Amino acid sequence: MDNLTPCISLIFGLIAFLTVFTFFQAAGSSGRFGLLLLSWIALQSCVSASGFYHHTDSTFPRLLIMVVPPVILVTWLFLARSGKALLDRMDLHLLTVIHVVRAPTEVVMYWLFICRVVPAELTFQGGNLDIIAGMTAPAIYYFGVLREKIKWQMLVCWNVLGLGLTISIVFKFIFSAAFLSESLAVHQPNITLLQFPFVFLPGIIVPVIICSHLAAIRLLVKSSSVNPKSKTDHRHTIRQLMIKTLASHEKHQS
């Protein structure tokens, strides 16, 4: 970490802030949800700054403390009634725009690789294609969500592919962790992403990106099942109005 410039930490901190703030806005600026996010950020900041994640000789994988709570939260959102209500209020526009942060994030990851503090497997040089989702997000948002020129099925496919890219990064992160790197022959152990502020990538940014994809897929599927019905109702209403108008006209003539 000594060969890292403060500029890298500052840029990554801004990326993490932008990601969390966008997701908070997409959730309708819910006070309770925002408090939960702030609490998790504060907890990860304190735990990572104390060097807790660096003790790899423990029998208990301390990395689980970083991974399990977000999994529980995402599960609650999609299973609990109040969680589903929050998902229904989410903004599809922001859930799509948020993926733009993945492009600068991958640039920072490559920067860290140049500094020899993260393995190549976590960068686009090592086969990490997550940057594609970040680069295509503006076009998907403009043509698919804003202009509605792309069918909802294609938007779902894009979210599914982006979700797959993120999940693959999660596995690469786990396999490159210090307690597994020796057995899996990883050239550079992944230690930097367990330190502040880079711990926000696995602890906050990745769970937010995964949740954004899942929430967007849910909104797209629900809207597709509602729109045809609404169009049918709209046509039925127009037909009824036409019948009433003709009946009134015939009555007036008679």
C-alpha positions as a printed Julia matrix, in Angstrom:
254×3 Matrix{Float64}:
   0.0     0.0     0.0
   2.99    2.31    0.34
   3.32    2.76   -3.43
  -0.28    3.95   -3.84
  -0.86    7.64   -4.34
  -3.64    9.4    -2.37
  -5.23   10.21   -5.73
  -6.25    6.58   -6.24
  -7.95    6.42   -2.86
  -9.71    9.74   -3.49
 -11.01    8.72   -6.9
 -12.23    5.39   -5.62
 -13.89    7.05   -2.65
 -15.79    9.34   -5.03
 -16.88    6.35   -7.11
 -18.15    4.57   -4.0
 -20.02    7.69   -2.87
 -21.62    8.15   -6.29
 -22.71    4.51   -6.35
 -24.32    4.6    -2.91
 -25.95    8.01   -3.49
 -27.45    6.91   -6.84
 -28.81    3.72   -5.31
 -30.25    5.71   -2.4
 -32.01    8.02   -4.87
 -33.27    5.02   -6.86
 -34.83    3.66   -3.68
 -36.86    6.85   -3.3
 -34.59    8.42   -0.7
 -36.02    6.15    1.99
 -34.87    7.34    5.39
 -34.64    3.89    6.97
 -32.88    2.43    3.95
 -30.44    5.35    3.91
 -29.7     4.88    7.59
 -29.05    1.19    6.96
 -26.6     2.03    4.15
 -24.77    4.59    6.28
 -24.5     2.13    9.16
 -23.04   -0.53    6.89
 -20.55    1.96    5.38
 -19.45    3.08    8.85
 -19.08   -0.53   10.01
 -16.99   -1.54    7.0
 -14.83    1.56    7.38
 -14.06    0.81   11.02
 -13.52   -2.92   10.54
 -11.23   -2.52    7.52
  -9.26    0.32    9.12
  -8.58   -1.88   12.15
  -6.96   -4.54    9.96
  -9.58   -7.12   10.92
  -9.73   -8.7     7.45
  -5.96   -9.19    7.29
  -5.91  -11.95    9.89
  -6.12  -14.89    7.53
  -4.8   -17.47   10.01
  -8.13  -17.59   11.85
 -10.24  -20.74   11.59
 -13.3   -18.57   10.91
 -13.22  -16.91    7.44
 -13.56  -13.27    8.39
 -14.44  -12.46    4.81
 -17.9   -13.86    5.54
 -18.63  -10.82    7.72
 -18.27   -8.7     4.58
 -20.29  -10.96    2.29
 -23.11  -12.47    4.36
 -24.93   -9.29    5.57
 -25.46   -7.9     2.03
 -26.75  -11.32    0.92
 -29.22  -11.29    3.81
 -30.34   -7.75    2.96
 -30.89   -8.54   -0.73
 -32.79  -11.7     0.22
 -34.99   -9.69    2.56
 -35.75   -7.14   -0.17
 -37.05   -9.83   -2.53
 -38.9   -11.98    0.03
 -40.32   -9.66    2.7
 -43.47   -7.66    2.01
 -41.88   -4.36    3.02
 -38.84   -5.19    0.9
 -40.99   -5.86   -2.15
 -42.81   -2.6    -1.56
 -39.47   -0.79   -1.6
 -38.45   -2.55   -4.82
 -41.73   -1.52   -6.48
 -40.93    2.12   -5.77
 -37.43    1.98   -7.24
 -36.56    4.11  -10.26
 -35.63    2.08  -13.35
 -33.8     5.08  -14.81
 -31.37    5.3   -11.88
 -31.08    1.52  -11.62
 -29.7     1.6   -15.17
 -27.57    4.73  -14.93
 -25.82    3.42  -11.8
 -23.89    0.86  -13.87
 -21.87    3.67  -15.48
 -19.64    3.61  -12.38
 -18.34    0.19  -13.39
 -16.17    1.67  -16.14
 -14.11    4.01  -13.91
 -14.03    1.3   -11.25
 -12.28   -1.05  -13.66
  -9.84    1.72  -14.58
  -8.97    2.06  -10.88
  -8.58   -1.71  -10.63
  -6.1    -1.68  -13.51
  -4.3     1.2   -11.81
  -3.99   -0.93   -8.67
  -2.71   -3.81  -10.78
   0.01   -1.56  -12.21
   0.96   -0.72   -8.63
   1.18   -4.5    -8.01
  -1.34   -4.6    -5.2
  -4.13   -6.59   -6.9
  -3.9    -9.63   -9.18
  -4.38   -9.36  -12.94
  -7.4   -11.7   -12.66
  -9.42   -8.79  -11.26
  -8.7    -6.49  -14.23
  -9.77   -6.45  -17.87
  -6.26   -7.6   -18.75
  -6.94  -10.79  -16.83
 -10.32  -11.45  -18.44
 -12.53   -9.25  -16.28
 -15.16   -8.01  -18.75
 -17.16   -6.04  -16.22
 -16.06   -2.82  -17.91
 -18.31   -3.7   -20.86
 -21.39   -3.23  -18.69
 -20.16    0.2   -17.64
 -19.39    1.29  -21.19
 -22.72    0.1   -22.61
 -24.85    1.46  -19.75
 -25.26    4.99  -21.27
 -26.54    3.59  -24.58
 -28.83    1.11  -22.84
 -30.26    3.89  -20.71
 -30.76    6.36  -23.56
 -32.2     4.03  -26.19
 -33.78    1.43  -23.93
 -35.13    3.27  -20.87
 -35.36    6.93  -21.88
 -36.4     6.62  -25.54
 -37.93    3.13  -25.23
 -36.41    2.03  -28.55
 -35.22   -1.3   -27.13
 -37.67   -4.05  -26.22
 -38.0    -4.92  -22.56
 -36.78   -8.46  -23.26
 -33.46   -7.07  -24.51
 -33.19   -4.9   -21.42
 -33.7    -7.98  -19.26
 -31.01   -9.82  -21.24
 -28.58   -6.93  -20.73
 -29.24   -6.96  -16.98
 -28.82  -10.74  -16.82
 -25.49  -10.54  -18.67
 -24.33   -7.69  -16.44
 -25.35   -9.69  -13.39
 -23.33  -12.66  -14.64
 -20.26  -10.46  -15.12
 -20.56   -9.15  -11.57
 -21.01  -12.6   -10.05
 -17.92  -13.84  -11.9
 -15.96  -10.99  -10.31
 -17.23  -12.04   -6.89
 -15.79  -15.53   -7.37
 -12.5   -14.12   -8.65
 -12.31  -11.85   -5.61
 -12.88  -14.77   -3.24
 -10.37  -17.02   -5.0
  -7.74  -14.25   -5.02
  -8.11  -13.56   -1.3
  -5.0   -14.05    0.75
  -6.22  -17.24    2.46
  -6.87  -18.95   -0.92
  -4.3   -17.41   -3.22
  -1.5   -19.83   -2.31
  -3.56  -22.95   -2.95
  -4.95  -21.59   -6.23
  -1.61  -20.3    -7.54
  -2.65  -16.66   -7.81
   0.43  -14.6    -8.62
  -0.55  -11.53   -6.58
  -2.66  -12.05   -3.43
  -5.62   -9.73   -3.12
  -4.9    -7.69   -0.01
  -5.67   -4.11   -1.07
  -9.4    -4.74   -1.51
  -9.57   -5.68    2.16
  -8.3    -2.26    3.23
  -9.99    1.13    3.48
 -11.35    2.6     1.21
 -11.03   -0.19   -1.38
 -13.0    -2.52    0.86
 -16.06   -0.63   -0.38
 -15.8    -2.5    -3.69
 -16.61   -6.01   -2.37
 -18.47   -4.77    0.69
 -20.75   -2.12   -0.85
 -20.38   -1.44   -4.58
 -20.7    -5.05   -5.76
 -23.8    -5.8    -3.6
 -25.4    -2.55   -4.83
 -24.69   -3.46   -8.46
 -26.13   -6.96   -8.0
 -29.23   -5.6    -6.27
 -29.66   -2.96   -9.01
 -29.66   -5.64  -11.71
 -32.14   -7.83   -9.83
 -34.44   -4.9    -9.05
 -34.37   -3.72  -12.67
 -35.2    -7.22  -13.94
 -38.1    -7.39  -11.5
 -39.46   -4.01  -12.61
 -39.15   -4.87  -16.3
 -40.92   -8.2   -15.94
 -43.7    -6.71  -13.81
 -44.23   -3.79  -16.19
 -44.42   -6.15  -19.17
 -47.18   -8.15  -17.47
 -49.12   -5.0   -16.56
 -48.86   -3.02  -19.81
 -50.71   -5.48  -22.07
 -53.58   -5.55  -19.59
 -53.66   -1.78  -19.4
 -53.72   -1.55  -23.18
 -56.64   -4.01  -23.3
 -58.52   -2.03  -20.68
 -57.83    1.15  -22.6
 -59.2    -0.34  -25.82
 -62.22   -1.69  -23.95
 -62.91    1.76  -22.54
 -62.68    3.33  -26.0
 -65.03    0.68  -27.41
 -67.58    1.33  -24.67
 -67.41    5.06  -25.33
 -68.0     4.49  -29.05
 -71.02    2.27  -28.32
 -72.49    4.84  -25.97
 -71.91    7.62  -28.5
 -73.63    5.65  -31.31
 -76.56    4.75  -29.05
 -76.97    8.35  -28.03
 -76.82    9.47  -31.66
 -79.48    6.93  -32.76
 -81.72    7.9   -29.88
 -81.42   11.54  -30.82
 -82.32   10.82  -34.47
 -85.37    8.81  -33.48
